Amino acid sequence: MNTKERILPLVALKERTGLRRSTIYLKVQQGQFPKTITLGLRSRGQGLPKRAVARRVMSTMRAE
């Protein structure tokens, strides 16, 4: 069984949510999204845990 958490790249999160990068980082600071994870030692890319993002997006959609 694969126990590794899948990471959703920031670019993919922007596409799925329609949010801008600055809004995503603001939501991370406010605790509305999980903290970002650096994707590699030489990479400047960041991502967020896929399951946690999916839960947050779904809870937001239910609240609206």
Biopython code that builds the backbone (N, CA, C, O; Angstrom):
import numpy as np
from Bio.PDB.StructureBuilder import StructureBuilder

atoms = [
    (1, "MET", "N", (0.837, -1.178, 0.000)),
    (1, "MET", "CA", (0.000, 0.000, 0.000)),
    (1, "MET", "C", (0.883, 1.242, 0.000)),
    (1, "MET", "O", (1.857, 1.313, 0.749)),
    (2, "ASN", "N", (0.548, 2.216, -0.833)),
    (2, "ASN", "CA", (1.321, 3.444, -0.946)),
    (2, "ASN", "C", (0.873, 4.435, 0.119)),
    (2, "ASN", "O", (-0.266, 4.901, 0.093)),
    (3, "THR", "N", (1.771, 4.764, 1.067)),
    (3, "THR", "CA", (1.417, 5.672, 2.152)),
    (3, "THR", "C", (1.923, 7.083, 1.916)),
    (3, "THR", "O", (1.729, 7.954, 2.765)),
    (4, "LYS", "N", (2.567, 7.328, 0.784)),
    (4, "LYS", "CA", (3.071, 8.663, 0.493)),
    (4, "LYS", "C", (1.918, 9.593, 0.112)),
    (4, "LYS", "O", (1.020, 9.226, -0.645)),
    (5, "GLU", "N", (1.972, 10.775, 0.646)),
    (5, "GLU", "CA", (0.964, 11.795, 0.341)),
    (5, "GLU", "C", (1.250, 12.388, -1.036)),
    (5, "GLU", "O", (2.387, 12.750, -1.336)),
    (6, "ARG", "N", (0.243, 12.484, -1.847)),
    (6, "ARG", "CA", (0.404, 13.111, -3.163)),
    (6, "ARG", "C", (0.355, 14.623, -2.986)),
    (6, "ARG", "O", (-0.417, 15.151, -2.186)),
    (7, "ILE", "N", (1.202, 15.303, -3.755)),
    (7, "ILE", "CA", (1.307, 16.757, -3.673)),
    (7, "ILE", "C", (0.666, 17.374, -4.911)),
    (7, "ILE", "O", (0.926, 16.951, -6.037)),
    (8, "LEU", "N", (-0.163, 18.367, -4.688)),
    (8, "LEU", "CA", (-0.805, 19.102, -5.772)),
    (8, "LEU", "C", (0.035, 20.343, -6.035)),
    (8, "LEU", "O", (0.120, 21.219, -5.174)),
    (9, "PRO", "N", (0.662, 20.439, -7.214)),
    (9, "PRO", "CA", (1.468, 21.624, -7.505)),
    (9, "PRO", "C", (0.620, 22.897, -7.458)),
    (9, "PRO", "O", (-0.580, 22.868, -7.730)),
    (10, "LEU", "N", (1.254, 23.994, -7.114)),
    (10, "LEU", "CA", (0.561, 25.265, -6.995)),
    (10, "LEU", "C", (-0.147, 25.637, -8.296)),
    (10, "LEU", "O", (-1.254, 26.176, -8.267)),
    (11, "VAL", "N", (0.476, 25.357, -9.423)),
    (11, "VAL", "CA", (-0.129, 25.660, -10.726)),
    (11, "VAL", "C", (-1.446, 24.899, -10.898)),
    (11, "VAL", "O", (-2.432, 25.462, -11.373)),
    (12, "ALA", "N", (-1.460, 23.640, -10.517)),
    (12, "ALA", "CA", (-2.676, 22.835, -10.625)),
    (12, "ALA", "C", (-3.750, 23.342, -9.664)),
    (12, "ALA", "O", (-4.933, 23.343, -10.003)),
    (13, "LEU", "N", (-3.351, 23.767, -8.481)),
    (13, "LEU", "CA", (-4.300, 24.310, -7.522)),
    (13, "LEU", "C", (-4.938, 25.591, -8.070)),
    (13, "LEU", "O", (-6.138, 25.811, -7.911)),
    (14, "LYS", "N", (-4.133, 26.421, -8.707)),
    (14, "LYS", "CA", (-4.667, 27.641, -9.311)),
    (14, "LYS", "C", (-5.710, 27.310, -10.380)),
    (14, "LYS", "O", (-6.749, 27.964, -10.467)),
    (15, "GLU", "N", (-5.424, 26.298, -11.186)),
    (15, "GLU", "CA", (-6.361, 25.897, -12.233)),
    (15, "GLU", "C", (-7.654, 25.340, -11.649)),
    (15, "GLU", "O", (-8.740, 25.654, -12.137)),
    (16, "ARG", "N", (-7.548, 24.521, -10.614)),
    (16, "ARG", "CA", (-8.734, 23.880, -10.016)),
    (16, "ARG", "C", (-9.627, 24.859, -9.273)),
    (16, "ARG", "O", (-10.853, 24.749, -9.320)),
    (17, "THR", "N", (-9.012, 25.822, -8.582)),
    (17, "THR", "CA", (-9.793, 26.724, -7.743)),
    (17, "THR", "C", (-10.127, 28.052, -8.415)),
    (17, "THR", "O", (-11.103, 28.708, -8.054)),
    (18, "GLY", "N", (-9.317, 28.441, -9.387)),
    (18, "GLY", "CA", (-9.514, 29.744, -10.013)),
    (18, "GLY", "C", (-8.945, 30.883, -9.178)),
    (18, "GLY", "O", (-9.148, 32.056, -9.491)),
    (19, "LEU", "N", (-8.220, 30.521, -8.096)),
    (19, "LEU", "CA", (-7.629, 31.536, -7.222)),
    (19, "LEU", "C", (-6.259, 31.957, -7.736)),
    (19, "LEU", "O", (-5.556, 31.170, -8.371)),
    (20, "ARG", "N", (-5.887, 33.197, -7.459)),
    (20, "ARG", "CA", (-4.548, 33.675, -7.816)),
    (20, "ARG", "C", (-3.549, 33.196, -6.772)),
    (20, "ARG", "O", (-3.922, 32.828, -5.658)),
    (21, "ARG", "N", (-2.287, 33.206, -7.148)),
    (21, "ARG", "CA", (-1.226, 32.732, -6.251)),
    (21, "ARG", "C", (-1.221, 33.502, -4.936)),
    (21, "ARG", "O", (-1.084, 32.909, -3.866)),
    (22, "SER", "N", (-1.369, 34.823, -5.015)),
    (22, "SER", "CA", (-1.356, 35.638, -3.799)),
    (22, "SER", "C", (-2.532, 35.284, -2.885)),
    (22, "SER", "O", (-2.384, 35.304, -1.663)),
    (23, "THR", "N", (-3.677, 34.966, -3.449)),
    (23, "THR", "CA", (-4.846, 34.575, -2.652)),
    (23, "THR", "C", (-4.606, 33.229, -1.977)),
    (23, "THR", "O", (-4.990, 33.027, -0.825)),
    (24, "ILE", "N", (-3.972, 32.314, -2.699)),
    (24, "ILE", "CA", (-3.661, 31.003, -2.117)),
    (24, "ILE", "C", (-2.714, 31.166, -0.930)),
    (24, "ILE", "O", (-2.927, 30.560, 0.120)),
    (25, "TYR", "N", (-1.671, 31.979, -1.090)),
    (25, "TYR", "CA", (-0.728, 32.194, 0.014)),
    (25, "TYR", "C", (-1.411, 32.889, 1.196)),
    (25, "TYR", "O", (-1.097, 32.594, 2.349)),
    (26, "LEU", "N", (-2.334, 33.802, 0.921)),
    (26, "LEU", "CA", (-3.078, 34.457, 1.987)),
    (26, "LEU", "C", (-3.922, 33.438, 2.746)),
    (26, "LEU", "O", (-3.981, 33.469, 3.976)),
    (27, "LYS", "N", (-4.574, 32.538, 2.016)),
    (27, "LYS", "CA", (-5.387, 31.502, 2.652)),
    (27, "LYS", "C", (-4.519, 30.537, 3.464)),
    (27, "LYS", "O", (-4.966, 30.019, 4.487)),
    (28, "VAL", "N", (-3.287, 30.293, 3.020)),
    (28, "VAL", "CA", (-2.353, 29.460, 3.798)),
    (28, "VAL", "C", (-2.036, 30.168, 5.116)),
    (28, "VAL", "O", (-2.050, 29.542, 6.175)),
    (29, "GLN", "N", (-1.749, 31.477, 5.054)),
    (29, "GLN", "CA", (-1.441, 32.242, 6.261)),
    (29, "GLN", "C", (-2.620, 32.278, 7.225)),
    (29, "GLN", "O", (-2.429, 32.269, 8.441)),
    (30, "GLN", "N", (-3.849, 32.320, 6.682)),
    (30, "GLN", "CA", (-5.054, 32.379, 7.509)),
    (30, "GLN", "C", (-5.477, 31.005, 8.022)),
    (30, "GLN", "O", (-6.408, 30.898, 8.820)),
    (31, "GLY", "N", (-4.791, 29.951, 7.563)),
    (31, "GLY", "CA", (-5.110, 28.600, 7.997)),
    (31, "GLY", "C", (-6.243, 27.956, 7.210)),
    (31, "GLY", "O", (-6.751, 26.908, 7.607)),
    (32, "GLN", "N", (-6.646, 28.569, 6.098)),
    (32, "GLN", "CA", (-7.718, 28.022, 5.272)),
    (32, "GLN", "C", (-7.219, 26.969, 4.294)),
    (32, "GLN", "O", (-8.008, 26.176, 3.781)),
    (33, "PHE", "N", (-5.927, 26.955, 4.033)),
    (33, "PHE", "CA", (-5.277, 25.930, 3.223)),
    (33, "PHE", "C", (-4.088, 25.398, 4.017)),
    (33, "PHE", "O", (-3.543, 26.119, 4.853)),
    (34, "PRO", "N", (-3.671, 24.152, 3.778)),
    (34, "PRO", "CA", (-2.484, 23.630, 4.478)),
    (34, "PRO", "C", (-1.220, 24.353, 4.012)),
    (34, "PRO", "O", (-1.210, 24.998, 2.964)),
    (35, "LYS", "N", (-0.167, 24.236, 4.799)),
    (35, "LYS", "CA", (1.107, 24.875, 4.445)),
    (35, "LYS", "C", (1.666, 24.288, 3.160)),
    (35, "LYS", "O", (1.464, 23.112, 2.857)),
    (36, "THR", "N", (2.373, 25.129, 2.410)),
    (36, "THR", "CA", (2.979, 24.677, 1.155)),
    (36, "THR", "C", (4.203, 23.816, 1.436)),
    (36, "THR", "O", (4.824, 23.905, 2.495)),
    (37, "ILE", "N", (4.528, 22.986, 0.463)),
    (37, "ILE", "CA", (5.668, 22.076, 0.544)),
    (37, "ILE", "C", (6.560, 22.345, -0.651)),
    (37, "ILE", "O", (6.076, 22.396, -1.782)),
    (38, "THR", "N", (7.861, 22.519, -0.424)),
    (38, "THR", "CA", (8.805, 22.694, -1.527)),
    (38, "THR", "C", (8.953, 21.362, -2.248)),
    (38, "THR", "O", (9.134, 20.324, -1.611)),
    (39, "LEU", "N", (8.876, 21.389, -3.572)),
    (39, "LEU", "CA", (8.850, 20.159, -4.350)),
    (39, "LEU", "C", (10.211, 19.511, -4.557)),
    (39, "LEU", "O", (10.275, 18.329, -4.894)),
    (40, "GLY", "N", (11.290, 20.240, -4.367)),
    (40, "GLY", "CA", (12.606, 19.641, -4.528)),
    (40, "GLY", "C", (13.699, 20.588, -4.073)),
    (40, "GLY", "O", (13.449, 21.772, -3.848)),
    (41, "LEU", "N", (14.905, 20.070, -3.939)),
    (41, "LEU", "CA", (16.014, 20.901, -3.472)),
    (41, "LEU", "C", (16.327, 22.038, -4.434)),
    (41, "LEU", "O", (16.597, 23.160, -4.006)),
    (42, "ARG", "N", (16.292, 21.758, -5.716)),
    (42, "ARG", "CA", (16.622, 22.776, -6.710)),
    (42, "ARG", "C", (15.391, 23.409, -7.344)),
    (42, "ARG", "O", (15.501, 24.323, -8.161)),
    (43, "SER", "N", (14.256, 22.927, -6.972)),
    (43, "SER", "CA", (13.011, 23.418, -7.543)),
    (43, "SER", "C", (12.523, 24.642, -6.787)),
    (43, "SER", "O", (12.615, 24.712, -5.562)),
    (44, "ARG", "N", (12.004, 25.599, -7.534)),
    (44, "ARG", "CA", (11.371, 26.738, -6.880)),
    (44, "ARG", "C", (9.871, 26.508, -6.769)),
    (44, "ARG", "O", (9.146, 27.337, -6.218)),
    (45, "GLY", "N", (9.410, 25.381, -7.294)),
    (45, "GLY", "CA", (7.992, 25.073, -7.253)),
    (45, "GLY", "C", (7.538, 24.649, -5.871)),
    (45, "GLY", "O", (8.312, 24.110, -5.080)),
    (46, "GLN", "N", (6.275, 24.900, -5.599)),
    (46, "GLN", "CA", (5.698, 24.493, -4.338)),
    (46, "GLN", "C", (4.378, 23.802, -4.602)),
    (46, "GLN", "O", (3.783, 23.946, -5.671)),
    (47, "GLY", "N", (3.935, 23.057, -3.622)),
    (47, "GLY", "CA", (2.661, 22.368, -3.739)),
    (47, "GLY", "C", (2.022, 22.226, -2.378)),
    (47, "GLY", "O", (2.590, 22.607, -1.355)),
    (48, "LEU", "N", (0.826, 21.668, -2.391)),
    (48, "LEU", "CA", (0.086, 21.440, -1.162)),
    (48, "LEU", "C", (-0.400, 20.003, -1.151)),
    (48, "LEU", "O", (-0.620, 19.422, -2.214)),
    (49, "PRO", "N", (-0.573, 19.411, 0.037)),
    (49, "PRO", "CA", (-1.072, 18.033, 0.114)),
    (49, "PRO", "C", (-2.443, 17.927, -0.567)),
    (49, "PRO", "O", (-3.372, 18.659, -0.226)),
    (50, "LYS", "N", (-2.556, 17.019, -1.521)),
    (50, "LYS", "CA", (-3.744, 16.913, -2.358)),
    (50, "LYS", "C", (-5.017, 16.622, -1.562)),
    (50, "LYS", "O", (-6.046, 17.259, -1.788)),
    (51, "ARG", "N", (-4.957, 15.681, -0.647)),
    (51, "ARG", "CA", (-6.150, 15.326, 0.140)),
    (51, "ARG", "C", (-6.627, 16.490, 1.005)),
    (51, "ARG", "O", (-7.827, 16.751, 1.093)),
    (52, "ALA", "N", (-5.700, 17.178, 1.632)),
    (52, "ALA", "CA", (-6.070, 18.302, 2.491)),
    (52, "ALA", "C", (-6.710, 19.421, 1.680)),
    (52, "ALA", "O", (-7.673, 20.045, 2.126)),
    (53, "VAL", "N", (-6.179, 19.673, 0.498)),
    (53, "VAL", "CA", (-6.749, 20.704, -0.372)),
    (53, "VAL", "C", (-8.153, 20.299, -0.798)),
    (53, "VAL", "O", (-9.067, 21.123, -0.785)),
    (54, "ALA", "N", (-8.330, 19.050, -1.171)),
    (54, "ALA", "CA", (-9.642, 18.576, -1.606)),
    (54, "ALA", "C", (-10.670, 18.733, -0.487)),
    (54, "ALA", "O", (-11.805, 19.136, -0.739)),
    (55, "ARG", "N", (-10.280, 18.418, 0.740)),
    (55, "ARG", "CA", (-11.202, 18.579, 1.874)),
    (55, "ARG", "C", (-11.577, 20.042, 2.075)),
    (55, "ARG", "O", (-12.741, 20.364, 2.310)),
    (56, "ARG", "N", (-10.585, 20.926, 1.982)),
    (56, "ARG", "CA", (-10.847, 22.359, 2.191)),
    (56, "ARG", "C", (-11.749, 22.916, 1.101)),
    (56, "ARG", "O", (-12.673, 23.679, 1.383)),
    (57, "VAL", "N", (-11.485, 22.538, -0.132)),
    (57, "VAL", "CA", (-12.299, 23.026, -1.260)),
    (57, "VAL", "C", (-13.735, 22.533, -1.111)),
    (57, "VAL", "O", (-14.676, 23.302, -1.307)),
    (58, "MET", "N", (-13.910, 21.262, -0.768)),
    (58, "MET", "CA", (-15.251, 20.709, -0.613)),
    (58, "MET", "C", (-16.001, 21.373, 0.549)),
    (58, "MET", "O", (-17.194, 21.651, 0.427)),
    (59, "SER", "N", (-15.328, 21.627, 1.661)),
    (59, "SER", "CA", (-15.992, 22.269, 2.788)),
    (59, "SER", "C", (-16.381, 23.701, 2.446)),
    (59, "SER", "O", (-17.415, 24.189, 2.902)),
    (60, "THR", "N", (-15.562, 24.377, 1.648)),
    (60, "THR", "CA", (-15.877, 25.734, 1.219)),
    (60, "THR", "C", (-17.089, 25.740, 0.307)),
    (60, "THR", "O", (-17.954, 26.609, 0.417)),
    (61, "MET", "N", (-17.151, 24.754, -0.608)),
    (61, "MET", "CA", (-18.274, 24.684, -1.522)),
    (61, "MET", "C", (-19.572, 24.402, -0.771)),
    (61, "MET", "O", (-20.621, 24.934, -1.135)),
    (62, "ARG", "N", (-19.517, 23.579, 0.262)),
    (62, "ARG", "CA", (-20.715, 23.265, 1.051)),
    (62, "ARG", "C", (-21.202, 24.489, 1.829)),
    (62, "ARG", "O", (-22.404, 24.681, 2.014)),
    (63, "ALA", "N", (-20.254, 25.309, 2.281)),
    (63, "ALA", "CA", (-20.601, 26.478, 3.077)),
    (63, "ALA", "C", (-21.266, 27.577, 2.249)),
    (63, "ALA", "O", (-22.003, 28.403, 2.789)),
    (64, "GLU", "N", (-21.012, 27.588, 0.962)),
    (64, "GLU", "CA", (-21.568, 28.646, 0.112)),
    (64, "GLU", "C", (-22.974, 28.416, -0.276)),
    (64, "GLU", "O", (-23.559, 29.231, -0.989)),
]
sb = StructureBuilder()
sb.init_structure("model")
sb.init_model(0)
sb.init_chain("A")
sb.init_seg("    ")
for serial, (resi, resn, name, xyz) in enumerate(atoms, 1):
    if name == "N":
        sb.init_residue(resn, " ", resi, " ")
    sb.init_atom(name, np.array(xyz, "f"), 0.0, 1.0, " ", f" {name:<3s}", serial, name[0])
structure = sb.get_structure()
